[in-house]
Amino acid sequence: MTRKIYDTDLTDQEWAKLEPCFSNHRTYKWSKRERVNATLYITKTGCQW
């Protein structure tokens, strides 16, 4: 399944700078990069109910 690309998504260069800040001790359902992208999207657009 392919996902929609948003303008708030991190580029490969941006992710390369942020990735070392995340611990590799836990595993999650979604990748760390996807969670950061989701956080950036919500921060920019807000959460409209």
PDB file of N, H, CA, C and O in Angstrom:
ATOM      1  N   MET A   1       0.849  -1.182   0.000  1.00  0.00           N
ATOM      2  CA  MET A   1       0.000   0.000   0.000  1.00  0.00           C
ATOM      3  C   MET A   1       0.892   1.243   0.000  1.00  0.00           C
ATOM      4  O   MET A   1       1.819   1.350   0.803  1.00  0.00           O
ATOM      5  N   THR A   2       0.612   2.151  -0.882  1.00  0.00           N
ATOM      6  H   THR A   2      -0.141   2.063  -1.534  1.00  0.00           H
ATOM      7  CA  THR A   2       1.356   3.406  -0.897  1.00  0.00           C
ATOM      8  C   THR A   2       0.559   4.464  -0.151  1.00  0.00           C
ATOM      9  O   THR A   2      -0.672   4.458  -0.162  1.00  0.00           O
ATOM     10  N   ARG A   3       1.263   5.352   0.483  1.00  0.00           N
ATOM     11  H   ARG A   3       2.262   5.357   0.493  1.00  0.00           H
ATOM     12  CA  ARG A   3       0.567   6.383   1.235  1.00  0.00           C
ATOM     13  C   ARG A   3       0.716   7.714   0.537  1.00  0.00           C
ATOM     14  O   ARG A   3       1.639   7.923  -0.251  1.00  0.00           O
ATOM     15  N   LYS A   4      -0.202   8.608   0.835  1.00  0.00           N
ATOM     16  H   LYS A   4      -0.952   8.439   1.474  1.00  0.00           H
ATOM     17  CA  LYS A   4      -0.181   9.941   0.254  1.00  0.00           C
ATOM     18  C   LYS A   4       1.013  10.714   0.807  1.00  0.00           C
ATOM     19  O   LYS A   4       1.310  10.641   1.999  1.00  0.00           O
ATOM     20  N   ILE A   5       1.682  11.439  -0.048  1.00  0.00           N
ATOM     21  H   ILE A   5       1.441  11.499  -1.016  1.00  0.00           H
ATOM     22  CA  ILE A   5       2.811  12.274   0.366  1.00  0.00           C
ATOM     23  C   ILE A   5       2.285  13.672   0.704  1.00  0.00           C
ATOM     24  O   ILE A   5       1.559  14.278  -0.084  1.00  0.00           O
ATOM     25  N   TYR A   6       2.656  14.168   1.874  1.00  0.00           N
ATOM     26  H   TYR A   6       3.246  13.675   2.514  1.00  0.00           H
ATOM     27  CA  TYR A   6       2.235  15.490   2.316  1.00  0.00           C
ATOM     28  C   TYR A   6       3.411  16.456   2.263  1.00  0.00           C
ATOM     29  O   TYR A   6       4.566  16.040   2.348  1.00  0.00           O
ATOM     30  N   ASP A   7       3.118  17.740   2.123  1.00  0.00           N
ATOM     31  H   ASP A   7       2.180  18.078   2.054  1.00  0.00           H
ATOM     32  CA  ASP A   7       4.200  18.725   2.057  1.00  0.00           C
ATOM     33  C   ASP A   7       4.922  18.890   3.388  1.00  0.00           C
ATOM     34  O   ASP A   7       5.989  19.502   3.434  1.00  0.00           O
ATOM     35  N   THR A   8       4.367  18.360   4.461  1.00  0.00           N
ATOM     36  H   THR A   8       3.500  17.863   4.423  1.00  0.00           H
ATOM     37  CA  THR A   8       5.020  18.431   5.771  1.00  0.00           C
ATOM     38  C   THR A   8       5.952  17.251   6.015  1.00  0.00           C
ATOM     39  O   THR A   8       6.662  17.233   7.021  1.00  0.00           O
ATOM     40  N   ASP A   9       5.968  16.266   5.122  1.00  0.00           N
ATOM     41  H   ASP A   9       5.392  16.280   4.306  1.00  0.00           H
ATOM     42  CA  ASP A   9       6.827  15.091   5.301  1.00  0.00           C
ATOM     43  C   ASP A   9       8.300  15.485   5.265  1.00  0.00           C
ATOM     44  O   ASP A   9       8.699  16.413   4.561  1.00  0.00           O
ATOM     45  N   LEU A  10       9.087  14.762   6.036  1.00  0.00           N
ATOM     46  H   LEU A  10       8.762  14.008   6.608  1.00  0.00           H
ATOM     47  CA  LEU A  10      10.522  15.008   6.072  1.00  0.00           C
ATOM     48  C   LEU A  10      11.186  14.500   4.800  1.00  0.00           C
ATOM     49  O   LEU A  10      10.786  13.482   4.236  1.00  0.00           O
ATOM     50  N   THR A  11      12.192  15.216   4.366  1.00  0.00           N
ATOM     51  H   THR A  11      12.518  16.043   4.825  1.00  0.00           H
ATOM     52  CA  THR A  11      13.016  14.726   3.263  1.00  0.00           C
ATOM     53  C   THR A  11      14.002  13.710   3.831  1.00  0.00           C
ATOM     54  O   THR A  11      14.139  13.591   5.049  1.00  0.00           O
ATOM     55  N   ASP A  12      14.675  12.991   2.969  1.00  0.00           N
ATOM     56  H   ASP A  12      14.563  13.088   1.980  1.00  0.00           H
ATOM     57  CA  ASP A  12      15.676  12.027   3.426  1.00  0.00           C
ATOM     58  C   ASP A  12      16.804  12.720   4.179  1.00  0.00           C
ATOM     59  O   ASP A  12      17.316  12.182   5.162  1.00  0.00           O
ATOM     60  N   GLN A  13      17.192  13.897   3.731  1.00  0.00           N
ATOM     61  H   GLN A  13      16.777  14.334   2.933  1.00  0.00           H
ATOM     62  CA  GLN A  13      18.261  14.640   4.409  1.00  0.00           C
ATOM     63  C   GLN A  13      17.824  15.091   5.804  1.00  0.00           C
ATOM     64  O   GLN A  13      18.603  15.001   6.753  1.00  0.00           O
ATOM     65  N   GLU A  14      16.592  15.572   5.936  1.00  0.00           N
ATOM     66  H   GLU A  14      15.959  15.645   5.165  1.00  0.00           H
ATOM     67  CA  GLU A  14      16.090  16.004   7.245  1.00  0.00           C
ATOM     68  C   GLU A  14      15.997  14.816   8.196  1.00  0.00           C
ATOM     69  O   GLU A  14      16.354  14.922   9.369  1.00  0.00           O
ATOM     70  N   TRP A  15      15.515  13.685   7.684  1.00  0.00           N
ATOM     71  H   TRP A  15      15.225  13.599   6.731  1.00  0.00           H
ATOM     72  CA  TRP A  15      15.375  12.502   8.530  1.00  0.00           C
ATOM     73  C   TRP A  15      16.745  11.994   8.971  1.00  0.00           C
ATOM     74  O   TRP A  15      16.890  11.531  10.102  1.00  0.00           O
ATOM     75  N   ALA A  16      17.742  12.072   8.112  1.00  0.00           N
ATOM     76  H   ALA A  16      17.625  12.449   7.193  1.00  0.00           H
ATOM     77  CA  ALA A  16      19.090  11.624   8.465  1.00  0.00           C
ATOM     78  C   ALA A  16      19.643  12.418   9.650  1.00  0.00           C
ATOM     79  O   ALA A  16      20.402  11.882  10.457  1.00  0.00           O
ATOM     80  N   LYS A  17      19.266  13.682   9.753  1.00  0.00           N
ATOM     81  H   LYS A  17      18.649  14.117   9.097  1.00  0.00           H
ATOM     82  CA  LYS A  17      19.718  14.506  10.874  1.00  0.00           C
ATOM     83  C   LYS A  17      18.955  14.184  12.158  1.00  0.00           C
ATOM     84  O   LYS A  17      19.526  14.253  13.246  1.00  0.00           O
ATOM     85  N   LEU A  18      17.677  13.834  12.046  1.00  0.00           N
ATOM     86  H   LEU A  18      17.213  13.778  11.161  1.00  0.00           H
ATOM     87  CA  LEU A  18      16.854  13.576  13.232  1.00  0.00           C
ATOM     88  C   LEU A  18      16.937  12.141  13.751  1.00  0.00           C
ATOM     89  O   LEU A  18      16.780  11.909  14.949  1.00  0.00           O
ATOM     90  N   GLU A  19      17.177  11.198  12.882  1.00  0.00           N
ATOM     91  H   GLU A  19      17.305  11.387  11.908  1.00  0.00           H
ATOM     92  CA  GLU A  19      17.134   9.782  13.260  1.00  0.00           C
ATOM     93  C   GLU A  19      18.018   9.422  14.450  1.00  0.00           C
ATOM     94  O   GLU A  19      17.582   8.640  15.294  1.00  0.00           O
ATOM     95  N   PRO A  20      19.230   9.948  14.564  1.00  0.00           N
ATOM     96  CA  PRO A  20      20.067   9.592  15.720  1.00  0.00           C
ATOM     97  C   PRO A  20      19.472  10.021  17.072  1.00  0.00           C
ATOM     98  O   PRO A  20      19.900   9.519  18.111  1.00  0.00           O
ATOM     99  N   CYS A  21      18.517  10.917  17.076  1.00  0.00           N
ATOM    100  H   CYS A  21      18.170  11.325  16.231  1.00  0.00           H
ATOM    101  CA  CYS A  21      17.902  11.379  18.328  1.00  0.00           C
ATOM    102  C   CYS A  21      16.922  10.367  18.900  1.00  0.00           C
ATOM    103  O   CYS A  21      16.509  10.495  20.053  1.00  0.00           O
ATOM    104  N   PHE A  22      16.547   9.370  18.121  1.00  0.00           N
ATOM    105  H   PHE A  22      16.883   9.266  17.185  1.00  0.00           H
ATOM    106  CA  PHE A  22      15.566   8.392  18.569  1.00  0.00           C
ATOM    107  C   PHE A  22      16.247   7.114  19.033  1.00  0.00           C
ATOM    108  O   PHE A  22      17.177   6.619  18.395  1.00  0.00           O
ATOM    109  N   SER A  23      15.775   6.595  20.142  1.00  0.00           N
ATOM    110  H   SER A  23      15.020   6.997  20.661  1.00  0.00           H
ATOM    111  CA  SER A  23      16.306   5.358  20.701  1.00  0.00           C
ATOM    112  C   SER A  23      15.845   4.161  19.864  1.00  0.00           C
ATOM    113  O   SER A  23      14.741   4.174  19.319  1.00  0.00           O
ATOM    114  N   ASN A  24      16.668   3.150  19.764  1.00  0.00           N
ATOM    115  H   ASN A  24      17.565   3.139  20.207  1.00  0.00           H
ATOM    116  CA  ASN A  24      16.320   1.940  19.031  1.00  0.00           C
ATOM    117  C   ASN A  24      15.918   0.804  19.965  1.00  0.00           C
ATOM    118  O   ASN A  24      15.923  -0.358  19.559  1.00  0.00           O
ATOM    119  N   HIS A  25      15.572   1.122  21.205  1.00  0.00           N
ATOM    120  H   HIS A  25      15.568   2.066  21.535  1.00  0.00           H
ATOM    121  CA  HIS A  25      15.276   0.091  22.192  1.00  0.00           C
ATOM    122  C   HIS A  25      13.875  -0.488  22.077  1.00  0.00           C
ATOM    123  O   HIS A  25      13.645  -1.621  22.501  1.00  0.00           O
ATOM    124  N   ARG A  26      12.954   0.245  21.527  1.00  0.00           N
ATOM    125  H   ARG A  26      13.141   1.165  21.183  1.00  0.00           H
ATOM    126  CA  ARG A  26      11.579  -0.226  21.446  1.00  0.00           C
ATOM    127  C   ARG A  26      11.165  -0.393  19.993  1.00  0.00           C
ATOM    128  O   ARG A  26      11.703   0.252  19.092  1.00  0.00           O
ATOM    129  N   THR A  27      10.202  -1.266  19.791  1.00  0.00           N
ATOM    130  H   THR A  27       9.765  -1.789  20.522  1.00  0.00           H
ATOM    131  CA  THR A  27       9.621  -1.414  18.459  1.00  0.00           C
ATOM    132  C   THR A  27       8.177  -0.925  18.513  1.00  0.00           C
ATOM    133  O   THR A  27       7.508  -1.048  19.539  1.00  0.00           O
ATOM    134  N   TYR A  28       7.718  -0.384  17.429  1.00  0.00           N
ATOM    135  H   TYR A  28       8.262  -0.284  16.596  1.00  0.00           H
ATOM    136  CA  TYR A  28       6.390   0.184  17.359  1.00  0.00           C
ATOM    137  C   TYR A  28       5.676  -0.324  16.115  1.00  0.00           C
ATOM    138  O   TYR A  28       6.293  -0.888  15.211  1.00  0.00           O
ATOM    139  N   LYS A  29       4.371  -0.116  16.089  1.00  0.00           N
ATOM    140  H   LYS A  29       3.870   0.342  16.824  1.00  0.00           H
ATOM    141  CA  LYS A  29       3.577  -0.520  14.935  1.00  0.00           C
ATOM    142  C   LYS A  29       3.957   0.289  13.700  1.00  0.00           C
ATOM    143  O   LYS A  29       3.999  -0.249  12.593  1.00  0.00           O
ATOM    144  N   TRP A  30       4.232   1.573  13.883  1.00  0.00           N
ATOM    145  H   TRP A  30       4.198   2.010  14.782  1.00  0.00           H
ATOM    146  CA  TRP A  30       4.605   2.461  12.780  1.00  0.00           C
ATOM    147  C   TRP A  30       6.066   2.836  12.920  1.00  0.00           C
ATOM    148  O   TRP A  30       6.617   2.830  14.021  1.00  0.00           O
ATOM    149  N   SER A  31       6.686   3.159  11.809  1.00  0.00           N
ATOM    150  H   SER A  31       6.239   3.164  10.915  1.00  0.00           H
ATOM    151  CA  SER A  31       8.094   3.555  11.854  1.00  0.00           C
ATOM    152  C   SER A  31       8.247   4.905  12.556  1.00  0.00           C
ATOM    153  O   SER A  31       7.299   5.685  12.642  1.00  0.00           O
ATOM    154  N   LYS A  32       9.418   5.156  13.040  1.00  0.00           N
ATOM    155  H   LYS A  32      10.188   4.522  12.970  1.00  0.00           H
ATOM    156  CA  LYS A  32       9.689   6.424  13.729  1.00  0.00           C
ATOM    157  C   LYS A  32       9.502   7.605  12.784  1.00  0.00           C
ATOM    158  O   LYS A  32       8.985   8.653  13.172  1.00  0.00           O
ATOM    159  N   ARG A  33       9.926   7.421  11.555  1.00  0.00           N
ATOM    160  H   ARG A  33      10.346   6.570  11.240  1.00  0.00           H
ATOM    161  CA  ARG A  33       9.788   8.496  10.575  1.00  0.00           C
ATOM    162  C   ARG A  33       8.316   8.810  10.316  1.00  0.00           C
ATOM    163  O   ARG A  33       7.952   9.979  10.187  1.00  0.00           O
ATOM    164  N   GLU A  34       7.471   7.794  10.238  1.00  0.00           N
ATOM    165  H   GLU A  34       7.767   6.845  10.343  1.00  0.00           H
ATOM    166  CA  GLU A  34       6.039   8.011  10.029  1.00  0.00           C
ATOM    167  C   GLU A  34       5.420   8.751  11.214  1.00  0.00           C
ATOM    168  O   GLU A  34       4.558   9.609  11.026  1.00  0.00           O
ATOM    169  N   ARG A  35       5.847   8.429  12.411  1.00  0.00           N
ATOM    170  H   ARG A  35       6.548   7.732  12.563  1.00  0.00           H
ATOM    171  CA  ARG A  35       5.314   9.124  13.591  1.00  0.00           C
ATOM    172  C   ARG A  35       5.738  10.582  13.611  1.00  0.00           C
ATOM    173  O   ARG A  35       4.942  11.446  13.980  1.00  0.00           O
ATOM    174  N   VAL A  36       6.979  10.878  13.220  1.00  0.00           N
ATOM    175  H   VAL A  36       7.625  10.177  12.921  1.00  0.00           H
ATOM    176  CA  VAL A  36       7.440  12.269  13.153  1.00  0.00           C
ATOM    177  C   VAL A  36       6.663  13.011  12.070  1.00  0.00           C
ATOM    178  O   VAL A  36       6.233  14.145  12.283  1.00  0.00           O
ATOM    179  N   ASN A  37       6.479  12.381  10.911  1.00  0.00           N
ATOM    180  H   ASN A  37       6.828  11.460  10.738  1.00  0.00           H
ATOM    181  CA  ASN A  37       5.702  13.013   9.839  1.00  0.00           C
ATOM    182  C   ASN A  37       4.276  13.310  10.302  1.00  0.00           C
ATOM    183  O   ASN A  37       3.738  14.375  10.000  1.00  0.00           O
ATOM    184  N   ALA A  38       3.666  12.389  11.022  1.00  0.00           N
ATOM    185  H   ALA A  38       4.103  11.524  11.267  1.00  0.00           H
ATOM    186  CA  ALA A  38       2.301  12.608  11.525  1.00  0.00           C
ATOM    187  C   ALA A  38       2.268  13.771  12.507  1.00  0.00           C
ATOM    188  O   ALA A  38       1.341  14.581  12.480  1.00  0.00           O
ATOM    189  N   THR A  39       3.261  13.858  13.365  1.00  0.00           N
ATOM    190  H   THR A  39       4.014  13.200  13.388  1.00  0.00           H
ATOM    191  CA  THR A  39       3.326  14.949  14.335  1.00  0.00           C
ATOM    192  C   THR A  39       3.474  16.295  13.623  1.00  0.00           C
ATOM    193  O   THR A  39       2.827  17.272  14.001  1.00  0.00           O
ATOM    194  N   LEU A  40       4.307  16.348  12.613  1.00  0.00           N
ATOM    195  H   LEU A  40       4.833  15.554  12.305  1.00  0.00           H
ATOM    196  CA  LEU A  40       4.479  17.584  11.854  1.00  0.00           C
ATOM    197  C   LEU A  40       3.197  17.972  11.130  1.00  0.00           C
ATOM    198  O   LEU A  40       2.861  19.154  11.058  1.00  0.00           O
ATOM    199  N   TYR A  41       2.485  17.000  10.599  1.00  0.00           N
ATOM    200  H   TYR A  41       2.758  16.039  10.658  1.00  0.00           H
ATOM    201  CA  TYR A  41       1.228  17.270   9.897  1.00  0.00           C
ATOM    202  C   TYR A  41       0.187  17.847  10.862  1.00  0.00           C
ATOM    203  O   TYR A  41      -0.465  18.844  10.552  1.00  0.00           O
ATOM    204  N   ILE A  42       0.036  17.223  12.023  1.00  0.00           N
ATOM    205  H   ILE A  42       0.565  16.413  12.275  1.00  0.00           H
ATOM    206  CA  ILE A  42      -0.939  17.715  13.011  1.00  0.00           C
ATOM    207  C   ILE A  42      -0.543  19.089  13.513  1.00  0.00           C
ATOM    208  O   ILE A  42      -1.406  19.942  13.721  1.00  0.00           O
ATOM    209  N   THR A  43       0.757  19.320  13.713  1.00  0.00           N
ATOM    210  H   THR A  43       1.457  18.627  13.544  1.00  0.00           H
ATOM    211  CA  THR A  43       1.223  20.625  14.170  1.00  0.00           C
ATOM    212  C   THR A  43       0.895  21.716  13.157  1.00  0.00           C
ATOM    213  O   THR A  43       0.519  22.826  13.532  1.00  0.00           O
ATOM    214  N   LYS A  44       1.035  21.399  11.883  1.00  0.00           N
ATOM    215  H   LYS A  44       1.340  20.497  11.579  1.00  0.00           H
ATOM    216  CA  LYS A  44       0.777  22.406  10.846  1.00  0.00           C
ATOM    217  C   LYS A  44      -0.710  22.620  10.608  1.00  0.00           C
ATOM    218  O   LYS A  44      -1.155  23.761  10.487  1.00  0.00           O
ATOM    219  N   THR A  45      -1.484  21.546  10.538  1.00  0.00           N
ATOM    220  H   THR A  45      -1.123  20.619  10.636  1.00  0.00           H
ATOM    221  CA  THR A  45      -2.888  21.666  10.125  1.00  0.00           C
ATOM    222  C   THR A  45      -3.868  21.718  11.284  1.00  0.00           C
ATOM    223  O   THR A  45      -5.005  22.158  11.110  1.00  0.00           O
ATOM    224  N   GLY A  46      -3.454  21.283  12.450  1.00  0.00           N
ATOM    225  H   GLY A  46      -2.531  20.926  12.592  1.00  0.00           H
ATOM    226  CA  GLY A  46      -4.372  21.189  13.576  1.00  0.00           C
ATOM    227  C   GLY A  46      -5.168  19.908  13.485  1.00  0.00           C
ATOM    228  O   GLY A  46      -5.060  19.168  12.506  1.00  0.00           O
ATOM    229  N   CYS A  47      -5.946  19.650  14.475  1.00  0.00           N
ATOM    230  H   CYS A  47      -6.034  20.251  15.270  1.00  0.00           H
ATOM    231  CA  CYS A  47      -6.744  18.431  14.511  1.00  0.00           C
ATOM    232  C   CYS A  47      -8.213  18.853  14.431  1.00  0.00           C
ATOM    233  O   CYS A  47      -8.812  19.232  15.438  1.00  0.00           O
ATOM    234  N   GLN A  48      -8.771  18.788  13.258  1.00  0.00           N
ATOM    235  H   GLN A  48      -8.284  18.481  12.441  1.00  0.00           H
ATOM    236  CA  GLN A  48     -10.142  19.236  13.057  1.00  0.00           C
ATOM    237  C   GLN A  48     -11.112  18.095  13.280  1.00  0.00           C
ATOM    238  O   GLN A  48     -11.040  17.072  12.598  1.00  0.00           O
ATOM    239  N   TRP A  49     -11.981  18.257  14.190  1.00  0.00           N
ATOM    240  H   TRP A  49     -12.039  19.088  14.743  1.00  0.00           H
ATOM    241  CA  TRP A  49     -12.935  17.207  14.539  1.00  0.00           C
ATOM    242  C   TRP A  49     -14.166  17.395  13.738  1.00  0.00           C
ATOM    243  O   TRP A  49     -15.112  16.618  13.869  1.00  0.00           O
TER     244      TRP A  49
END
